Amino acid sequence: PDMNIIEHVWEELDRRVRRRSPLPRNVDELWAALQEEWYGLDTGYIQKLYDSIPHRVEALKAAHGLHTRY
């Protein structure tokens, strides 16, 4: 399993950009939207992801490297 917490951040950014109205119409608008949403991420959200790392590792160990809920 991919235990990298950045995957959750990419997913959150994707959700935020897709909720925009209007949606970005080109690469430049998409880049601007991603930057705006990136800098708008709550530091508490990021901290929560960091804090979850020990639980993720334990779940991975318990699953013997197989699928986890993370």
N, CA, C, O and CB atoms as a CASP TS submission, in Angstrom:
PFRMAT TS
TARGET T0000
AUTHOR 0000-0000-0000
METHOD Language model
MODEL 1
PARENT N/A
ATOM      1  N   PRO     1       0.821  -1.198   0.000  1.00  0.00           N
ATOM      2  CA  PRO     1       0.000   0.000   0.000  1.00  0.00           C
ATOM      3  C   PRO     1       0.863   1.259   0.000  1.00  0.00           C
ATOM      4  O   PRO     1       1.980   1.259   0.517  1.00  0.00           O
ATOM      5  CB  PRO     1      -0.933   0.000   1.205  1.00  0.00           C
ATOM      6  N   ASP     2       0.345   2.299  -0.570  1.00  0.00           N
ATOM      7  CA  ASP     2       1.036   3.579  -0.578  1.00  0.00           C
ATOM      8  C   ASP     2       0.764   4.269   0.756  1.00  0.00           C
ATOM      9  O   ASP     2      -0.365   4.674   1.034  1.00  0.00           O
ATOM     10  CB  ASP     2       0.577   4.470  -1.786  1.00  0.00           C
ATOM     11  N   MET     3       1.785   4.398   1.563  1.00  0.00           N
ATOM     12  CA  MET     3       1.615   4.991   2.883  1.00  0.00           C
ATOM     13  C   MET     3       1.971   6.476   2.906  1.00  0.00           C
ATOM     14  O   MET     3       2.005   7.091   3.972  1.00  0.00           O
ATOM     15  CB  MET     3       2.462   4.249   3.890  1.00  0.00           C
ATOM     16  N   ASN     4       2.230   7.043   1.753  1.00  0.00           N
ATOM     17  CA  ASN     4       2.627   8.433   1.672  1.00  0.00           C
ATOM     18  C   ASN     4       1.413   9.333   1.897  1.00  0.00           C
ATOM     19  O   ASN     4       0.437   9.258   1.152  1.00  0.00           O
ATOM     20  CB  ASN     4       3.284   8.731   0.313  1.00  0.00           C
ATOM     21  N   ILE     5       1.473  10.178   2.917  1.00  0.00           N
ATOM     22  CA  ILE     5       0.330  11.031   3.247  1.00  0.00           C
ATOM     23  C   ILE     5       0.079  12.116   2.198  1.00  0.00           C
ATOM     24  O   ILE     5      -0.999  12.710   2.180  1.00  0.00           O
ATOM     25  CB  ILE     5       0.548  11.676   4.599  1.00  0.00           C
ATOM     26  N   ILE     6       1.047  12.384   1.331  1.00  0.00           N
ATOM     27  CA  ILE     6       0.838  13.410   0.314  1.00  0.00           C
ATOM     28  C   ILE     6      -0.290  13.009  -0.633  1.00  0.00           C
ATOM     29  O   ILE     6      -0.929  13.874  -1.231  1.00  0.00           O
ATOM     30  CB  ILE     6       2.132  13.656  -0.476  1.00  0.00           C
ATOM     31  N   GLU     7      -0.542  11.704  -0.776  1.00  0.00           N
ATOM     32  CA  GLU     7      -1.635  11.253  -1.632  1.00  0.00           C
ATOM     33  C   GLU     7      -2.973  11.813  -1.155  1.00  0.00           C
ATOM     34  O   GLU     7      -3.835  12.146  -1.968  1.00  0.00           O
ATOM     35  CB  GLU     7      -1.687   9.722  -1.666  1.00  0.00           C
ATOM     36  N   HIS     8      -3.143  11.917   0.154  1.00  0.00           N
ATOM     37  CA  HIS     8      -4.372  12.486   0.710  1.00  0.00           C
ATOM     38  C   HIS     8      -4.463  13.987   0.420  1.00  0.00           C
ATOM     39  O   HIS     8      -5.550  14.523   0.204  1.00  0.00           O
ATOM     40  CB  HIS     8      -4.437  12.234   2.227  1.00  0.00           C
ATOM     41  N   VAL     9      -3.320  14.646   0.418  1.00  0.00           N
ATOM     42  CA  VAL     9      -3.304  16.074   0.108  1.00  0.00           C
ATOM     43  C   VAL     9      -3.668  16.287  -1.357  1.00  0.00           C
ATOM     44  O   VAL     9      -4.451  17.183  -1.673  1.00  0.00           O
ATOM     45  CB  VAL     9      -1.919  16.689   0.419  1.00  0.00           C
ATOM     46  N   TRP    10      -3.109  15.475  -2.254  1.00  0.00           N
ATOM     47  CA  TRP    10      -3.453  15.603  -3.680  1.00  0.00           C
ATOM     48  C   TRP    10      -4.957  15.389  -3.866  1.00  0.00           C
ATOM     49  O   TRP    10      -5.603  16.106  -4.630  1.00  0.00           O
ATOM     50  CB  TRP    10      -2.644  14.579  -4.543  1.00  0.00           C
ATOM     51  N   GLU    11      -5.502  14.404  -3.168  1.00  0.00           N
ATOM     52  CA  GLU    11      -6.933  14.123  -3.271  1.00  0.00           C
ATOM     53  C   GLU    11      -7.767  15.316  -2.793  1.00  0.00           C
ATOM     54  O   GLU    11      -8.766  15.670  -3.419  1.00  0.00           O
ATOM     55  CB  GLU    11      -7.289  12.870  -2.458  1.00  0.00           C
ATOM     56  N   GLU    12      -7.360  15.922  -1.703  1.00  0.00           N
ATOM     57  CA  GLU    12      -8.052  17.103  -1.178  1.00  0.00           C
ATOM     58  C   GLU    12      -7.954  18.265  -2.160  1.00  0.00           C
ATOM     59  O   GLU    12      -8.942  18.958  -2.401  1.00  0.00           O
ATOM     60  CB  GLU    12      -7.465  17.511   0.187  1.00  0.00           C
ATOM     61  N   LEU    13      -6.786  18.479  -2.720  1.00  0.00           N
ATOM     62  CA  LEU    13      -6.632  19.540  -3.714  1.00  0.00           C
ATOM     63  C   LEU    13      -7.533  19.288  -4.919  1.00  0.00           C
ATOM     64  O   LEU    13      -8.158  20.216  -5.433  1.00  0.00           O
ATOM     65  CB  LEU    13      -5.166  19.650  -4.160  1.00  0.00           C
ATOM     66  N   ASP    14      -7.599  18.054  -5.366  1.00  0.00           N
ATOM     67  CA  ASP    14      -8.464  17.698  -6.484  1.00  0.00           C
ATOM     68  C   ASP    14      -9.917  18.040  -6.169  1.00  0.00           C
ATOM     69  O   ASP    14     -10.612  18.634  -6.993  1.00  0.00           O
ATOM     70  CB  ASP    14      -8.327  16.206  -6.816  1.00  0.00           C
ATOM     71  N   ARG    15     -10.373  17.664  -4.979  1.00  0.00           N
ATOM     72  CA  ARG    15     -11.749  17.967  -4.578  1.00  0.00           C
ATOM     73  C   ARG    15     -12.006  19.470  -4.574  1.00  0.00           C
ATOM     74  O   ARG    15     -13.037  19.937  -5.058  1.00  0.00           O
ATOM     75  CB  ARG    15     -12.041  17.384  -3.192  1.00  0.00           C
ATOM     76  N   ARG    16     -11.062  20.214  -4.026  1.00  0.00           N
ATOM     77  CA  ARG    16     -11.233  21.662  -3.923  1.00  0.00           C
ATOM     78  C   ARG    16     -11.281  22.327  -5.296  1.00  0.00           C
ATOM     79  O   ARG    16     -12.104  23.211  -5.534  1.00  0.00           O
ATOM     80  CB  ARG    16     -10.106  22.265  -3.097  1.00  0.00           C
ATOM     81  N   VAL    17     -10.405  21.903  -6.188  1.00  0.00           N
ATOM     82  CA  VAL    17     -10.385  22.500  -7.523  1.00  0.00           C
ATOM     83  C   VAL    17     -11.664  22.139  -8.274  1.00  0.00           C
ATOM     84  O   VAL    17     -12.212  22.982  -8.985  1.00  0.00           O
ATOM     85  CB  VAL    17      -9.141  22.032  -8.316  1.00  0.00           C
ATOM     86  N   ARG    18     -12.146  20.916  -8.134  1.00  0.00           N
ATOM     87  CA  ARG    18     -13.361  20.492  -8.834  1.00  0.00           C
ATOM     88  C   ARG    18     -14.610  21.186  -8.317  1.00  0.00           C
ATOM     89  O   ARG    18     -15.616  21.245  -9.024  1.00  0.00           O
ATOM     90  CB  ARG    18     -13.531  19.001  -8.710  1.00  0.00           C
ATOM     91  N   ARG    19     -14.565  21.720  -7.079  1.00  0.00           N
ATOM     92  CA  ARG    19     -15.706  22.454  -6.522  1.00  0.00           C
ATOM     93  C   ARG    19     -15.747  23.903  -6.998  1.00  0.00           C
ATOM     94  O   ARG    19     -16.740  24.597  -6.779  1.00  0.00           O
ATOM     95  CB  ARG    19     -15.659  22.417  -5.003  1.00  0.00           C
ATOM     96  N   ARG    20     -14.687  24.363  -7.641  1.00  0.00           N
ATOM     97  CA  ARG    20     -14.628  25.754  -8.075  1.00  0.00           C
ATOM     98  C   ARG    20     -15.628  26.010  -9.190  1.00  0.00           C
ATOM     99  O   ARG    20     -15.921  25.147 -10.017  1.00  0.00           O
ATOM    100  CB  ARG    20     -13.215  26.115  -8.538  1.00  0.00           C
ATOM    101  N   SER    21     -16.134  27.227  -9.173  1.00  0.00           N
ATOM    102  CA  SER    21     -17.029  27.634 -10.243  1.00  0.00           C
ATOM    103  C   SER    21     -16.623  29.036 -10.683  1.00  0.00           C
ATOM    104  O   SER    21     -16.690  29.976  -9.891  1.00  0.00           O
ATOM    105  CB  SER    21     -18.527  27.589  -9.786  1.00  0.00           C
ATOM    106  N   PRO    22     -16.221  29.177 -11.883  1.00  0.00           N
ATOM    107  CA  PRO    22     -16.113  28.164 -12.924  1.00  0.00           C
ATOM    108  C   PRO    22     -14.859  27.322 -12.735  1.00  0.00           C
ATOM    109  O   PRO    22     -13.915  27.725 -12.056  1.00  0.00           O
ATOM    110  CB  PRO    22     -16.107  28.816 -14.306  1.00  0.00           C
ATOM    111  N   LEU    23     -14.871  26.156 -13.343  1.00  0.00           N
ATOM    112  CA  LEU    23     -13.693  25.291 -13.329  1.00  0.00           C
ATOM    113  C   LEU    23     -12.574  25.930 -14.144  1.00  0.00           C
ATOM    114  O   LEU    23     -12.844  26.695 -15.070  1.00  0.00           O
ATOM    115  CB  LEU    23     -14.035  23.885 -13.882  1.00  0.00           C
ATOM    116  N   PRO    24     -11.330  25.626 -13.812  1.00  0.00           N
ATOM    117  CA  PRO    24     -10.220  26.125 -14.639  1.00  0.00           C
ATOM    118  C   PRO    24     -10.401  25.665 -16.086  1.00  0.00           C
ATOM    119  O   PRO    24     -10.783  24.524 -16.347  1.00  0.00           O
ATOM    120  CB  PRO    24      -8.850  25.633 -14.080  1.00  0.00           C
ATOM    121  N   ARG    25     -10.115  26.584 -17.029  1.00  0.00           N
ATOM    122  CA  ARG    25     -10.332  26.280 -18.444  1.00  0.00           C
ATOM    123  C   ARG    25      -9.060  25.944 -19.198  1.00  0.00           C
ATOM    124  O   ARG    25      -9.116  25.482 -20.337  1.00  0.00           O
ATOM    125  CB  ARG    25     -11.000  27.432 -19.110  1.00  0.00           C
ATOM    126  N   ASN    26      -7.902  26.174 -18.565  1.00  0.00           N
ATOM    127  CA  ASN    26      -6.648  25.880 -19.245  1.00  0.00           C
ATOM    128  C   ASN    26      -5.579  25.599 -18.188  1.00  0.00           C
ATOM    129  O   ASN    26      -5.843  25.670 -16.987  1.00  0.00           O
ATOM    130  CB  ASN    26      -6.220  27.060 -20.179  1.00  0.00           C
ATOM    131  N   VAL    27      -4.397  25.285 -18.644  1.00  0.00           N
ATOM    132  CA  VAL    27      -3.315  24.897 -17.732  1.00  0.00           C
ATOM    133  C   VAL    27      -2.947  26.048 -16.791  1.00  0.00           C
ATOM    134  O   VAL    27      -2.702  25.827 -15.605  1.00  0.00           O
ATOM    135  CB  VAL    27      -2.076  24.453 -18.531  1.00  0.00           C
ATOM    136  N   ASP    28      -2.910  27.249 -17.309  1.00  0.00           N
ATOM    137  CA  ASP    28      -2.549  28.389 -16.458  1.00  0.00           C
ATOM    138  C   ASP    28      -3.574  28.617 -15.349  1.00  0.00           C
ATOM    139  O   ASP    28      -3.205  28.885 -14.206  1.00  0.00           O
ATOM    140  CB  ASP    28      -2.413  29.656 -17.304  1.00  0.00           C
ATOM    141  N   GLU    29      -4.845  28.511 -15.680  1.00  0.00           N
ATOM    142  CA  GLU    29      -5.886  28.661 -14.656  1.00  0.00           C
ATOM    143  C   GLU    29      -5.843  27.514 -13.661  1.00  0.00           C
ATOM    144  O   GLU    29      -6.058  27.715 -12.466  1.00  0.00           O
ATOM    145  CB  GLU    29      -7.271  28.738 -15.305  1.00  0.00           C
ATOM    146  N   LEU    30      -5.568  26.321 -14.148  1.00  0.00           N
ATOM    147  CA  LEU    30      -5.457  25.167 -13.254  1.00  0.00           C
ATOM    148  C   LEU    30      -4.300  25.354 -12.289  1.00  0.00           C
ATOM    149  O   LEU    30      -4.441  25.098 -11.093  1.00  0.00           O
ATOM    150  CB  LEU    30      -5.272  23.870 -14.058  1.00  0.00           C
ATOM    151  N   TRP    31      -3.176  25.791 -12.790  1.00  0.00           N
ATOM    152  CA  TRP    31      -2.005  26.019 -11.938  1.00  0.00           C
ATOM    153  C   TRP    31      -2.316  27.082 -10.885  1.00  0.00           C
ATOM    154  O   TRP    31      -1.967  26.920  -9.716  1.00  0.00           O
ATOM    155  CB  TRP    31      -0.785  26.447 -12.790  1.00  0.00           C
ATOM    156  N   ALA    32      -2.968  28.160 -11.297  1.00  0.00           N
ATOM    157  CA  ALA    32      -3.325  29.222 -10.351  1.00  0.00           C
ATOM    158  C   ALA    32      -4.293  28.694  -9.290  1.00  0.00           C
ATOM    159  O   ALA    32      -4.155  29.013  -8.109  1.00  0.00           O
ATOM    160  CB  ALA    32      -3.954  30.424 -11.097  1.00  0.00           C
ATOM    161  N   ALA    33      -5.270  27.887  -9.708  1.00  0.00           N
ATOM    162  CA  ALA    33      -6.236  27.325  -8.763  1.00  0.00           C
ATOM    163  C   ALA    33      -5.553  26.378  -7.777  1.00  0.00           C
ATOM    164  O   ALA    33      -5.836  26.411  -6.579  1.00  0.00           O
ATOM    165  CB  ALA    33      -7.352  26.587  -9.515  1.00  0.00           C
ATOM    166  N   LEU    34      -4.654  25.536  -8.287  1.00  0.00           N
ATOM    167  CA  LEU    34      -3.933  24.607  -7.409  1.00  0.00           C
ATOM    168  C   LEU    34      -3.086  25.359  -6.386  1.00  0.00           C
ATOM    169  O   LEU    34      -3.053  24.988  -5.212  1.00  0.00           O
ATOM    170  CB  LEU    34      -3.044  23.669  -8.238  1.00  0.00           C
ATOM    171  N   GLN    35      -2.411  26.402  -6.821  1.00  0.00           N
ATOM    172  CA  GLN    35      -1.593  27.178  -5.894  1.00  0.00           C
ATOM    173  C   GLN    35      -2.466  27.840  -4.832  1.00  0.00           C
ATOM    174  O   GLN    35      -2.128  27.830  -3.648  1.00  0.00           O
ATOM    175  CB  GLN    35      -0.780  28.239  -6.651  1.00  0.00           C
ATOM    176  N   GLU    36      -3.579  28.409  -5.258  1.00  0.00           N
ATOM    177  CA  GLU    36      -4.483  29.058  -4.308  1.00  0.00           C
ATOM    178  C   GLU    36      -5.010  28.063  -3.284  1.00  0.00           C
ATOM    179  O   GLU    36      -5.035  28.348  -2.087  1.00  0.00           O
ATOM    180  CB  GLU    36      -5.649  29.717  -5.044  1.00  0.00           C
ATOM    181  N   GLU    37      -5.427  26.904  -3.757  1.00  0.00           N
ATOM    182  CA  GLU    37      -5.941  25.884  -2.838  1.00  0.00           C
ATOM    183  C   GLU    37      -4.840  25.315  -1.949  1.00  0.00           C
ATOM    184  O   GLU    37      -5.079  25.032  -0.775  1.00  0.00           O
ATOM    185  CB  GLU    37      -6.605  24.756  -3.622  1.00  0.00           C
ATOM    186  N   TRP    38      -3.638  25.145  -2.495  1.00  0.00           N
ATOM    187  CA  TRP    38      -2.502  24.646  -1.710  1.00  0.00           C
ATOM    188  C   TRP    38      -2.229  25.565  -0.528  1.00  0.00           C
ATOM    189  O   TRP    38      -2.094  25.110   0.608  1.00  0.00           O
ATOM    190  CB  TRP    38      -1.240  24.523  -2.591  1.00  0.00           C
ATOM    191  N   TYR    39      -2.149  26.865  -0.806  1.00  0.00           N
ATOM    192  CA  TYR    39      -1.860  27.821   0.261  1.00  0.00           C
ATOM    193  C   TYR    39      -3.042  28.017   1.195  1.00  0.00           C
ATOM    194  O   TYR    39      -2.891  28.569   2.285  1.00  0.00           O
ATOM    195  CB  TYR    39      -1.454  29.150  -0.329  1.00  0.00           C
ATOM    196  N   GLY    40      -4.222  27.567   0.769  1.00  0.00           N
ATOM    197  CA  GLY    40      -5.401  27.657   1.610  1.00  0.00           C
ATOM    198  C   GLY    40      -5.644  26.435   2.475  1.00  0.00           C
ATOM    199  O   GLY    40      -6.583  26.416   3.270  1.00  0.00           O
ATOM    200  N   LEU    41      -4.802  25.405   2.330  1.00  0.00           N
ATOM    201  CA  LEU    41      -4.965  24.208   3.161  1.00  0.00           C
ATOM    202  C   LEU    41      -4.755  24.561   4.626  1.00  0.00           C
ATOM    203  O   LEU    41      -3.838  25.301   4.982  1.00  0.00           O
ATOM    204  CB  LEU    41      -3.977  23.096   2.728  1.00  0.00           C
ATOM    205  N   ASP    42      -5.610  24.025   5.448  1.00  0.00           N
ATOM    206  CA  ASP    42      -5.525  24.244   6.883  1.00  0.00           C
ATOM    207  C   ASP    42      -4.338  23.473   7.460  1.00  0.00           C
ATOM    208  O   ASP    42      -4.173  22.284   7.187  1.00  0.00           O
ATOM    209  CB  ASP    42      -6.839  23.821   7.577  1.00  0.00           C
ATOM    210  N   THR    43      -3.522  24.145   8.247  1.00  0.00           N
ATOM    211  CA  THR    43      -2.369  23.461   8.842  1.00  0.00           C
ATOM    212  C   THR    43      -2.816  22.353   9.801  1.00  0.00           C
ATOM    213  O   THR    43      -2.082  21.389  10.019  1.00  0.00           O
ATOM    214  CB  THR    43      -1.473  24.471   9.584  1.00  0.00           C
ATOM    215  N   GLY    44      -4.002  22.485  10.368  1.00  0.00           N
ATOM    216  CA  GLY    44      -4.532  21.428  11.231  1.00  0.00           C
ATOM    217  C   GLY    44      -4.770  20.144  10.458  1.00  0.00           C
ATOM    218  O   GLY    44      -4.563  19.050  10.985  1.00  0.00           O
ATOM    219  N   TYR    45      -5.205  20.270   9.205  1.00  0.00           N
ATOM    220  CA  TYR    45      -5.406  19.108   8.342  1.00  0.00           C
ATOM    221  C   TYR    45      -4.075  18.407   8.088  1.00  0.00           C
ATOM    222  O   TYR    45      -3.981  17.182   8.174  1.00  0.00           O
ATOM    223  CB  TYR    45      -6.059  19.526   7.006  1.00  0.00           C
ATOM    224  N   ILE    46      -3.059  19.188   7.779  1.00  0.00           N
ATOM    225  CA  ILE    46      -1.725  18.624   7.531  1.00  0.00           C
ATOM    226  C   ILE    46      -1.193  17.963   8.793  1.00  0.00           C
ATOM    227  O   ILE    46      -0.633  16.868   8.735  1.00  0.00           O
ATOM    228  CB  ILE    46      -0.744  19.720   7.046  1.00  0.00           C
ATOM    229  N   GLN    47      -1.366  18.625   9.935  1.00  0.00           N
ATOM    230  CA  GLN    47      -0.890  18.059  11.195  1.00  0.00           C
ATOM    231  C   GLN    47      -1.593  16.738  11.498  1.00  0.00           C
ATOM    232  O   GLN    47      -0.971  15.795  11.988  1.00  0.00           O
ATOM    233  CB  GLN    47      -1.109  19.052  12.345  1.00  0.00           C
ATOM    234  N   LYS    48      -2.889  16.674  11.207  1.00  0.00           N
ATOM    235  CA  LYS    48      -3.646  15.437  11.432  1.00  0.00           C
ATOM    236  C   LYS    48      -3.063  14.300  10.602  1.00  0.00           C
ATOM    237  O   LYS    48      -2.961  13.169  11.076  1.00  0.00           O
ATOM    238  CB  LYS    48      -5.139  15.639  11.085  1.00  0.00           C
ATOM    239  N   LEU    49      -2.677  14.604   9.359  1.00  0.00           N
ATOM    240  CA  LEU    49      -2.062  13.576   8.515  1.00  0.00           C
ATOM    241  C   LEU    49      -0.734  13.114   9.105  1.00  0.00           C
ATOM    242  O   LEU    49      -0.464  11.915   9.171  1.00  0.00           O
ATOM    243  CB  LEU    49      -1.849  14.106   7.087  1.00  0.00           C
ATOM    244  N   TYR    50       0.093  14.066   9.535  1.00  0.00           N
ATOM    245  CA  TYR    50       1.374  13.694  10.156  1.00  0.00           C
ATOM    246  C   TYR    50       1.156  12.851  11.404  1.00  0.00           C
ATOM    247  O   TYR    50       1.855  11.864  11.635  1.00  0.00           O
ATOM    248  CB  TYR    50       2.183  14.949  10.511  1.00  0.00           C
ATOM    249  N   ASP    51       0.176  13.253  12.202  1.00  0.00           N
ATOM    250  CA  ASP    51      -0.097  12.517  13.438  1.00  0.00           C
ATOM    251  C   ASP    51      -0.580  11.100  13.172  1.00  0.00           C
ATOM    252  O   ASP    51      -0.460  10.231  14.035  1.00  0.00           O
ATOM    253  CB  ASP    51      -1.126  13.256  14.265  1.00  0.00           C
ATOM    254  N   SER    52      -1.125  10.860  11.984  1.00  0.00           N
ATOM    255  CA  SER    52      -1.650   9.533  11.668  1.00  0.00           C
ATOM    256  C   SER    52      -0.556   8.546  11.258  1.00  0.00           C
ATOM    257  O   SER    52      -0.825   7.349  11.154  1.00  0.00           O
ATOM    258  CB  SER    52      -2.673   9.640  10.562  1.00  0.00           C
ATOM    259  N   ILE    53       0.647   9.011  11.027  1.00  0.00           N
ATOM    260  CA  ILE    53       1.708   8.135  10.519  1.00  0.00           C
ATOM    261  C   ILE    53       1.976   6.936  11.434  1.00  0.00           C
ATOM    262  O   ILE    53       2.051   5.814  10.933  1.00  0.00           O
ATOM    263  CB  ILE    53       2.988   8.932  10.339  1.00  0.00           C
ATOM    264  N   PRO    54       2.125   7.117  12.749  1.00  0.00           N
ATOM    265  CA  PRO    54       2.358   5.924  13.585  1.00  0.00           C
ATOM    266  C   PRO    54       1.230   4.897  13.477  1.00  0.00           C
ATOM    267  O   PRO    54       1.489   3.693  13.478  1.00  0.00           O
ATOM    268  CB  PRO    54       2.525   6.337  15.042  1.00  0.00           C
ATOM    269  N   HIS    55      -0.022   5.363  13.384  1.00  0.00           N
ATOM    270  CA  HIS    55      -1.149   4.435  13.249  1.00  0.00           C
ATOM    271  C   HIS    55      -1.107   3.724  11.901  1.00  0.00           C
ATOM    272  O   HIS    55      -1.447   2.545  11.797  1.00  0.00           O
ATOM    273  CB  HIS    55      -2.484   5.182  13.410  1.00  0.00           C
ATOM    274  N   ARG    56      -0.686   4.453  10.875  1.00  0.00           N
ATOM    275  CA  ARG    56      -0.573   3.857   9.542  1.00  0.00           C
ATOM    276  C   ARG    56       0.478   2.749   9.534  1.00  0.00           C
ATOM    277  O   ARG    56       0.265   1.683   8.956  1.00  0.00           O
ATOM    278  CB  ARG    56      -0.218   4.933   8.498  1.00  0.00           C
ATOM    279  N   VAL    57       1.595   3.007  10.170  1.00  0.00           N
ATOM    280  CA  VAL    57       2.680   2.017  10.218  1.00  0.00           C
ATOM    281  C   VAL    57       2.226   0.782  10.987  1.00  0.00           C
ATOM    282  O   VAL    57       2.480  -0.347  10.567  1.00  0.00           O
ATOM    283  CB  VAL    57       3.951   2.622  10.872  1.00  0.00           C
ATOM    284  N   GLU    58       1.556   1.001  12.110  1.00  0.00           N
ATOM    285  CA  GLU    58       1.062  -0.137  12.893  1.00  0.00           C
ATOM    286  C   GLU    58       0.052  -0.952  12.097  1.00  0.00           C
ATOM    287  O   GLU    58       0.081  -2.183  12.126  1.00  0.00           O
ATOM    288  CB  GLU    58       0.427   0.347  14.204  1.00  0.00           C
ATOM    289  N   ALA    59      -0.837  -0.269  11.389  1.00  0.00           N
ATOM    290  CA  ALA    59      -1.836  -0.984  10.578  1.00  0.00           C
ATOM    291  C   ALA    59      -1.148  -1.785   9.477  1.00  0.00           C
ATOM    292  O   ALA    59      -1.553  -2.910   9.185  1.00  0.00           O
ATOM    293  CB  ALA    59      -2.856   0.010   9.959  1.00  0.00           C
ATOM    294  N   LEU    60      -0.131  -1.226   8.878  1.00  0.00           N
ATOM    295  CA  LEU    60       0.596  -1.923   7.824  1.00  0.00           C
ATOM    296  C   LEU    60       1.305  -3.155   8.379  1.00  0.00           C
ATOM    297  O   LEU    60       1.312  -4.217   7.756  1.00  0.00           O
ATOM    298  CB  LEU    60       1.607  -0.984   7.160  1.00  0.00           C
ATOM    299  N   LYS    61       1.904  -2.994   9.567  1.00  0.00           N
ATOM    300  CA  LYS    61       2.566  -4.138  10.199  1.00  0.00           C
ATOM    301  C   LYS    61       1.556  -5.226  10.535  1.00  0.00           C
ATOM    302  O   LYS    61       1.813  -6.408  10.303  1.00  0.00           O
ATOM    303  CB  LYS    61       3.310  -3.697  11.470  1.00  0.00           C
ATOM    304  N   ALA    62       0.416  -4.835  11.076  1.00  0.00           N
ATOM    305  CA  ALA    62      -0.614  -5.810  11.447  1.00  0.00           C
ATOM    306  C   ALA    62      -1.174  -6.528  10.225  1.00  0.00           C
ATOM    307  O   ALA    62      -1.574  -7.690  10.310  1.00  0.00           O
ATOM    308  CB  ALA    62      -1.747  -5.122  12.206  1.00  0.00           C
ATOM    309  N   ALA    63      -1.202  -5.839   9.092  1.00  0.00           N
ATOM    310  CA  ALA    63      -1.723  -6.433   7.854  1.00  0.00           C
ATOM    311  C   ALA    63      -0.631  -7.176   7.087  1.00  0.00           C
ATOM    312  O   ALA    63      -0.862  -7.674   5.985  1.00  0.00           O
ATOM    313  CB  ALA    63      -2.340  -5.347   6.961  1.00  0.00           C
ATOM    314  N   HIS    64       0.566  -7.244   7.683  1.00  0.00           N
ATOM    315  CA  HIS    64       1.702  -7.921   7.043  1.00  0.00           C
ATOM    316  C   HIS    64       1.973  -7.377   5.641  1.00  0.00           C
ATOM    317  O   HIS    64       2.295  -8.119   4.713  1.00  0.00           O
ATOM    318  CB  HIS    64       1.445  -9.427   6.970  1.00  0.00           C
ATOM    319  N   GLY    65       1.832  -6.060   5.523  1.00  0.00           N
ATOM    320  CA  GLY    65       2.133  -5.407   4.251  1.00  0.00           C
ATOM    321  C   GLY    65       1.008  -5.416   3.242  1.00  0.00           C
ATOM    322  O   GLY    65       1.152  -4.897   2.135  1.00  0.00           O
ATOM    323  N   LEU    66      -0.111  -6.004   3.622  1.00  0.00           N
ATOM    324  CA  LEU    66      -1.253  -6.047   2.707  1.00  0.00           C
ATOM    325  C   LEU    66      -2.113  -4.796   2.872  1.00  0.00           C
ATOM    326  O   LEU    66      -1.684  -3.824   3.494  1.00  0.00           O
ATOM    327  CB  LEU    66      -2.100  -7.316   2.953  1.00  0.00           C
ATOM    328  N   HIS    67      -3.309  -4.818   2.324  1.00  0.00           N
ATOM    329  CA  HIS    67      -4.215  -3.668   2.333  1.00  0.00           C
ATOM    330  C   HIS    67      -4.540  -3.209   3.751  1.00  0.00           C
ATOM    331  O   HIS    67      -4.753  -4.021   4.651  1.00  0.00           O
ATOM    332  CB  HIS    67      -5.502  -4.011   1.597  1.00  0.00           C
ATOM    333  N   THR    68      -4.572  -1.895   3.929  1.00  0.00           N
ATOM    334  CA  THR    68      -5.030  -1.300   5.193  1.00  0.00           C
ATOM    335  C   THR    68      -6.159  -0.324   4.864  1.00  0.00           C
ATOM    336  O   THR    68      -6.451  -0.080   3.693  1.00  0.00           O
ATOM    337  CB  THR    68      -3.848  -0.570   5.957  1.00  0.00           C
ATOM    338  N   ARG    69      -6.784   0.224   5.881  1.00  0.00           N
ATOM    339  CA  ARG    69      -7.862   1.189   5.627  1.00  0.00           C
ATOM    340  C   ARG    69      -7.318   2.548   5.221  1.00  0.00           C
ATOM    341  O   ARG    69      -8.082   3.427   4.823  1.00  0.00           O
ATOM    342  CB  ARG    69      -8.740   1.339   6.862  1.00  0.00           C
ATOM    343  N   TYR    70      -6.029   2.727   5.315  1.00  0.00           N
ATOM    344  CA  TYR    70      -5.441   3.997   4.914  1.00  0.00           C
ATOM    345  C   TYR    70      -5.221   3.967   3.458  1.00  0.00           C
ATOM    346  O   TYR    70      -4.728   4.941   2.888  1.00  0.00           O
ATOM    347  CB  TYR    70      -4.141   4.285   5.647  1.00  0.00           C
TER
END
